[in-house]
Amino acid sequence: MITPDIRTKLLHRLGEVRHLCPDLRLGQLMTILGTLGEDTTGRTLYGLEDEELAATLERFADDLHRRTSG
């Protein structure tokens, strides 16, 4: 389901995550998120719901944080 609130939060979080991996181009980041989302849902990036993409982004951000913190 598409809601303006989830889109706003998703885009904001995407900007935050982008700063955690500044060497990745946006297309590379979206490809990573698409692959992770497909692994979880069985659907491509095109078919992910916003909530599913947000959850995938959070998992990726958590992983990045663990890698850079330890």
N, C-alpha and C positions, 0 to 999 in steps of 0.2 A: 504494500500500500504506500502511496506517495503522500507524505505530509511535509509542509514547508519547514516545520520545526526540526524534523530528523535530517532533512537536507542541509539546513543551516549548520546544525551541529556536526554533520558528517564533513562538510566542506571546511569548517573551522578545524576539526581534528586532523583532516588531511594536511592542512597547512602546518600544523604543529609537527606531525610525523615527518613531513618533508624536511624540516629542519634537523631531525635526528639522523637523516641520511642525505646530506646535501650533494653527494656525488651522484645520486640516482636522478636520472631525468624523469619527468612526470610520466612519460609513456612506460618506462621501466617499472616505476612504482605501481602504476595501474595494472601492468601485466602480472606483477607479483601478487597483487591483491586478487586479480582474477583467477590466478592459478590456485591460491590458497582457498578462495571461495568455492571454486569448483571441487577441490578436494573434500571440502566439508559438505557441500550441498548436492554435488553432482550436476550443477548447472553452470554455464559459462557466466562471465561477467555481465553479459547482456541480460541474462535471465535472473540475476540476483535481485532480491528485494532490497530496498535501502537499508532496512534493519539488518539484513544478513551481511551487506557490505560493511556497515558500521561495526558489526561484531568481528568481521574479518580484519578490519583495520585495527581494532583494539588488540586482537591477538598478535598482529604483526608489530604494533607499537610495544606491547609487553615484551615480545621477543627481542626487539631492538634494545629496549631498556636493559634487559638482563645481559645482553652481549656487551653493552658499553659500560655497564656498572661493575662488572666482575671481571 
